[in-house]
Amino acid sequence: MNKSWVAFLLGFIALFLLAWLNLNQGPFEISSAELIRNFIGSGDEGRISDVIFGIRLPRVLIAIAVGACLALSGYFFQLIVKNPLADPYILGTSTGAALGANLVFAGIVGGGLFFSTFLPSVGALIGGFGTTVIAIFLATRGKKIHSPTLLLAGVGLASINTALISLISYMVKPGSQLKVIIFWIMGSFERASMIQVYILWGLLIFTLLFLLFIGPQLLGLWLEEDRARSLGIPVHRLKWIILVFATLLTSLSVSFSGAIGFVGFIIPHFSRAIFGSTNFHSIWFSALCGASFLLACDLISRAVYPPVGLPIGIMTSFIGIPFFLYLLRKRGYVFS
């Protein structure tokens, strides 16, 4: 059995165990035997079934999808700019999506529209795309994206978005709207529902299938642009395609779970450390590791602060910020 198969096998085992532990954890005690009976359809309908399929299973499935989507989008952003410091949070895409969603929740945009149930997702998409396009516009020199400028532009735009979100939370009246906005700032899976699971899993599966068609060309983006073009790779078009996918994955994830940072930053590094930058398996493994990472963070957060748990964004920041500073030092972006 080669290295790739071993890594994926261990990854799937870890994902299954973390999902099972998350299904078991909670103020309402459910044994493994009861879980199995309910999943095979022989359990008694009632409170246990409602807790499993109405609360815990949607939370686990949305955590898996959000982790995989953020890890993939981070991999895509790093591939586009060829910079290991890029990710949806640092480039401002996550905070832009959160701003768009919170404008809807505060009633500033789209209040009373008949499709308001899905309007936060629309707002998140517009905010995420808008911030990303502005950052790329500011960093473009001729037809090339200047990576250091893109990172600085992303940090600046993320700061502006965060300030606007804080202003919105300050201006709205205390109550349910404020609670939702605070939830979006910190990130959580408490409001997970099956309709969110269907939408996000649909996008995730479509992205993974699409990768099968563009995989060989995608790996060519690690090369210098002139070298990639000489191999027949449509660099400019391919970058915009994966940029659209990365922004879609990030924006929908944020609209359902809030702004969760550093998943798209940490996980691609871990995946490439195992498979290397030019191995297509590293992209798929990023999705698998991202899913396991968020499940682990959710499990730890509820063990530390039961029953609801700490906000997921806090957990990922505690892990991501030290890694970010380490990478800054290692890559020479700070003074020696």
C-alpha positions as CSV (number, residue, x, y, z in Angstrom):
1,M,0.0,0.0,0.0
2,N,1.6,3.3,-1.1
3,K,1.9,6.5,0.9
4,S,-1.2,8.1,-0.7
5,W,-3.6,5.3,0.2
6,V,-2.2,5.1,3.8
7,A,-2.7,8.8,4.3
8,F,-6.3,8.8,2.9
9,L,-7.2,5.7,4.9
10,L,-5.9,7.2,8.1
11,G,-7.7,10.5,7.2
12,F,-11.1,8.8,6.7
13,I,-10.7,6.8,9.9
14,A,-9.9,10.0,11.8
15,L,-12.9,11.7,10.2
16,F,-15.3,8.9,11.1
17,L,-14.1,8.7,14.7
18,L,-14.4,12.5,15.2
19,A,-17.9,12.5,13.6
20,W,-18.9,9.6,15.9
21,L,-17.6,11.4,19.0
22,N,-19.4,14.6,18.0
23,L,-22.6,12.7,17.7
24,N,-22.1,11.2,21.1
25,Q,-21.2,14.5,22.8
26,G,-23.9,16.7,24.3
27,P,-26.0,17.4,27.4
28,F,-28.4,14.7,26.4
29,E,-26.6,11.4,26.8
30,I,-26.9,9.0,23.8
31,S,-25.0,5.7,23.8
32,S,-23.2,4.3,20.8
33,A,-25.7,1.4,20.7
34,E,-28.6,3.9,20.5
35,L,-26.8,5.8,17.7
36,I,-26.4,2.6,15.7
37,R,-30.0,1.5,16.2
38,N,-31.3,4.9,15.0
39,F,-29.0,5.0,11.9
40,I,-30.1,1.5,10.8
41,G,-33.7,2.4,11.4
42,S,-34.5,0.2,14.3
43,G,-34.5,2.8,17.0
44,D,-37.6,4.2,18.7
45,E,-38.9,7.5,17.3
46,G,-38.9,10.2,19.9
47,R,-36.6,12.5,21.7
48,I,-33.4,10.5,21.0
49,S,-34.2,10.4,17.2
50,D,-35.0,14.1,17.2
51,V,-31.7,15.0,18.9
52,I,-29.6,12.9,16.6
53,F,-31.2,13.8,13.2
54,G,-32.5,17.3,14.1
55,I,-29.6,18.7,16.0
56,R,-26.4,16.7,16.1
57,L,-26.2,15.2,12.6
58,P,-26.8,18.5,10.8
59,R,-24.1,20.1,13.0
60,V,-21.6,17.3,12.2
61,L,-22.4,17.4,8.5
62,I,-22.1,21.2,8.2
63,A,-18.8,21.1,10.1
64,I,-17.4,18.6,7.7
65,A,-18.6,20.6,4.7
66,V,-17.4,23.9,6.0
67,G,-14.0,22.5,6.9
68,A,-13.5,20.9,3.5
69,C,-14.8,24.0,1.6
70,L,-12.5,26.4,3.6
71,A,-9.5,24.1,3.1
72,L,-10.1,23.9,-0.6
73,S,-10.6,27.6,-1.0
74,G,-7.4,28.3,0.9
75,Y,-5.5,25.9,-1.3
76,F,-6.9,27.7,-4.4
77,F,-6.0,31.1,-3.2
78,Q,-2.5,30.0,-2.4
79,L,-2.2,28.4,-5.8
80,I,-3.4,31.6,-7.6
81,V,-1.0,34.0,-5.9
82,K,1.8,31.4,-5.2
83,N,2.1,32.7,-1.7
84,P,1.8,30.4,1.4
85,L,0.3,33.3,3.5
86,A,-2.8,33.6,1.4
87,D,-6.2,32.3,2.6
88,P,-9.8,33.4,2.5
89,Y,-9.6,35.1,5.9
90,I,-6.4,37.1,5.3
91,L,-7.4,38.1,1.8
92,G,-10.7,39.5,3.2
93,T,-13.0,37.1,1.4
94,S,-14.4,35.7,4.7
95,T,-14.9,39.1,6.4
96,G,-16.5,40.4,3.2
97,A,-18.9,37.5,3.1
98,A,-19.7,38.0,6.8
99,L,-20.4,41.8,6.2
100,G,-22.8,40.9,3.4
101,A,-24.7,38.4,5.5
102,N,-24.8,40.8,8.5
103,L,-26.2,43.6,6.4
104,V,-29.1,41.3,5.7
105,F,-29.5,40.2,9.3
106,A,-29.5,43.8,10.6
107,G,-32.3,44.6,8.1
108,I,-30.2,47.2,6.3
109,V,-30.4,45.2,3.0
110,G,-33.3,43.2,1.8
111,G,-35.6,43.5,4.8
112,G,-39.0,42.0,4.2
113,L,-38.2,40.4,0.8
114,F,-40.1,37.1,0.2
115,F,-36.9,35.1,-0.3
116,S,-35.3,36.5,2.8
117,T,-34.5,33.0,4.0
118,F,-31.8,32.7,1.4
119,L,-30.9,36.3,1.2
120,P,-28.1,36.1,3.8
121,S,-26.3,33.6,1.5
122,V,-26.8,36.1,-1.4
123,G,-25.4,38.9,0.7
124,A,-22.5,36.7,1.7
125,L,-21.7,35.9,-2.0
126,I,-21.8,39.5,-3.0
127,G,-19.7,40.6,-0.1
128,G,-17.1,37.8,-0.6
129,F,-16.9,38.4,-4.4
130,G,-16.8,42.2,-4.0
131,T,-13.9,42.1,-1.5
132,T,-11.9,39.6,-3.4
133,V,-12.3,41.5,-6.7
134,I,-11.3,44.8,-5.1
135,A,-8.2,43.1,-3.5
136,I,-7.1,41.6,-6.8
137,F,-7.7,44.9,-8.7
138,L,-5.5,46.7,-6.2
139,A,-2.8,44.1,-6.5
140,T,-2.8,43.7,-10.3
141,R,0.2,45.1,-12.2
142,G,-0.4,44.7,-16.0
143,K,-1.8,41.2,-16.2
144,K,0.0,39.8,-13.2
145,I,-1.1,39.7,-9.6
146,H,1.5,41.1,-7.2
147,S,1.3,38.7,-4.2
148,P,2.7,41.0,-1.4
149,T,0.4,43.8,-2.5
150,L,-2.5,41.3,-2.6
151,L,-1.9,40.3,1.0
152,L,-1.6,43.9,2.2
153,A,-4.8,44.8,0.3
154,G,-6.6,41.8,1.8
155,V,-5.5,42.7,5.3
156,G,-6.7,46.3,4.8
157,L,-10.0,45.3,3.3
158,A,-10.5,42.7,6.1
159,S,-9.9,45.4,8.7
160,I,-12.5,47.7,7.0
161,N,-15.0,44.9,6.8
162,T,-14.5,44.0,10.5
163,A,-14.9,47.7,11.4
164,L,-18.2,47.9,9.5
165,I,-19.5,44.7,11.1
166,S,-18.6,46.1,14.5
167,L,-20.4,49.3,13.6
168,I,-23.5,47.4,12.5
169,S,-23.5,45.4,15.8
170,Y,-23.2,48.7,17.7
171,M,-26.0,50.4,15.8
172,V,-28.7,47.6,15.9
173,K,-31.1,47.4,18.8
174,P,-30.3,44.7,21.4
175,G,-32.2,41.5,20.7
176,S,-32.2,38.7,18.3
177,Q,-30.6,40.6,15.5
178,L,-27.6,41.5,17.7
179,K,-27.2,37.8,18.8
180,V,-27.2,36.7,15.2
181,I,-24.5,39.2,14.2
182,I,-22.3,38.3,17.2
183,F,-22.7,34.7,16.2
184,W,-21.5,35.5,12.7
185,I,-18.5,37.4,13.9
186,M,-17.2,34.5,16.0
187,G,-18.4,31.5,14.0
188,S,-20.5,28.6,15.2
189,F,-22.5,25.5,14.0
190,E,-25.3,26.0,16.4
191,R,-27.8,27.0,13.7
192,A,-27.0,24.2,11.3
193,S,-30.0,22.8,9.4
194,M,-30.4,20.1,6.7
195,I,-31.2,22.6,4.0
196,Q,-27.8,24.2,4.6
197,V,-26.2,20.8,4.5
198,Y,-27.8,20.0,1.1
199,I,-26.7,23.3,-0.4
200,L,-23.1,23.3,0.9
201,W,-22.6,19.5,0.3
202,G,-23.9,20.0,-3.2
203,L,-21.3,22.8,-3.9
204,L,-18.5,20.7,-2.3
205,I,-19.3,17.6,-4.4
206,F,-19.6,19.6,-7.6
207,T,-16.2,21.2,-6.9
208,L,-14.5,17.9,-6.2
209,L,-15.9,16.4,-9.4
210,F,-14.9,19.5,-11.4
211,L,-11.3,19.0,-10.0
212,L,-11.1,15.7,-11.9
213,F,-11.4,17.6,-15.2
214,I,-9.0,20.4,-14.5
215,G,-6.6,18.6,-12.1
216,P,-3.6,18.3,-14.5
217,Q,-3.9,21.9,-15.7
218,L,-4.4,23.1,-12.1
219,L,-1.1,21.7,-10.9
220,G,0.6,23.6,-13.8
221,L,-0.2,26.9,-12.0
222,W,2.6,26.2,-9.6
223,L,5.0,26.8,-12.5
224,E,6.0,30.2,-13.7
225,E,3.3,31.7,-15.9
226,D,5.4,31.7,-19.1
227,R,6.4,28.1,-18.5
228,A,2.7,27.1,-17.9
229,R,1.5,28.9,-21.1
230,S,4.2,27.1,-23.1
231,L,2.6,23.8,-21.9
232,G,-0.7,24.9,-23.3
233,I,-2.3,25.9,-19.9
234,P,-4.8,28.8,-20.2
235,V,-3.3,30.5,-17.1
236,H,-5.5,33.6,-17.0
237,R,-8.8,31.8,-17.6
238,L,-7.9,29.0,-15.2
239,K,-7.1,31.4,-12.4
240,W,-10.5,33.1,-12.7
241,I,-12.3,29.8,-12.7
242,I,-10.7,28.6,-9.5
243,L,-11.1,32.1,-8.0
244,V,-14.8,31.8,-8.6
245,F,-14.9,28.4,-6.9
246,A,-12.8,29.6,-4.0
247,T,-15.0,32.6,-3.4
248,L,-18.2,30.5,-3.7
249,L,-16.9,27.9,-1.2
250,T,-15.8,30.6,1.2
251,S,-18.9,32.8,1.0
252,L,-21.5,30.0,1.3
253,S,-19.5,28.5,4.3
254,V,-19.5,31.9,6.0
255,S,-23.2,32.5,5.3
256,F,-24.0,29.3,7.2
257,S,-21.4,29.1,10.0
258,G,-19.9,32.6,10.3
259,A,-16.4,33.9,9.8
260,I,-14.1,31.0,10.7
261,G,-10.5,31.9,10.1
262,F,-7.2,30.1,9.4
263,V,-8.6,26.8,8.2
264,G,-7.8,27.6,4.6
265,F,-4.3,28.8,5.8
266,I,-3.2,25.9,7.9
267,I,-4.6,22.8,6.2
268,P,-3.1,23.3,2.7
269,H,0.4,23.5,4.3
270,F,-0.2,20.2,6.1
271,S,-1.4,18.5,3.0
272,R,1.4,19.7,0.8
273,A,3.9,18.6,3.5
274,I,2.7,15.1,3.0
275,F,2.1,14.9,-0.7
276,G,4.1,17.8,-2.1
277,S,3.0,20.8,-4.1
278,T,2.8,19.0,-7.5
279,N,0.7,16.0,-6.4
280,F,-2.9,16.2,-7.2
281,H,-3.8,14.2,-4.2
282,S,-2.8,17.1,-2.0
283,I,-5.9,19.0,-3.1
284,W,-8.3,16.2,-2.1
285,F,-6.4,15.5,1.1
286,S,-6.8,19.2,2.0
287,A,-10.5,18.8,1.9
288,L,-10.4,15.7,4.1
289,C,-8.1,17.3,6.7
290,G,-10.1,20.5,6.8
291,A,-13.2,18.5,7.6
292,S,-11.5,16.6,10.4
293,F,-9.9,19.8,11.7
294,L,-13.2,21.6,12.2
295,L,-14.8,18.5,13.8
296,A,-11.9,18.3,16.2
297,C,-12.2,22.0,17.0
298,D,-15.9,21.6,17.6
299,L,-15.4,18.6,19.8
300,I,-12.7,20.4,21.9
301,S,-14.8,23.6,22.2
302,R,-17.7,21.7,23.7
303,A,-15.5,19.7,26.0
304,V,-13.9,23.0,27.3
305,Y,-17.1,25.0,27.6
306,P,-20.1,22.6,27.7
307,P,-22.8,22.3,26.5
308,V,-22.8,24.9,23.7
309,G,-19.0,25.2,23.3
310,L,-16.7,28.1,22.5
311,P,-17.1,29.8,19.2
312,I,-15.3,27.9,16.5
313,G,-13.6,31.0,15.2
314,I,-11.9,31.4,18.6
315,M,-10.6,27.8,18.5
316,T,-9.2,28.1,15.0
317,S,-7.6,31.5,15.8
318,F,-5.7,30.0,18.8
319,I,-4.2,27.4,16.5
320,G,-3.8,29.5,13.3
321,I,-2.3,32.7,14.6
322,P,0.9,31.1,16.1
323,F,1.3,29.1,12.9
324,F,0.9,32.3,10.9
325,L,3.6,34.0,12.9
326,Y,5.9,31.0,12.6
327,L,5.5,31.0,8.8
328,L,6.1,34.8,8.7
329,R,9.4,34.2,10.5
330,K,10.4,31.2,8.5
331,R,9.7,32.8,5.1
332,G,11.6,36.0,6.1
333,Y,8.7,38.4,6.1
334,V,9.8,39.8,9.4
335,F,13.1,41.1,10.5
336,S,15.8,38.5,11.2
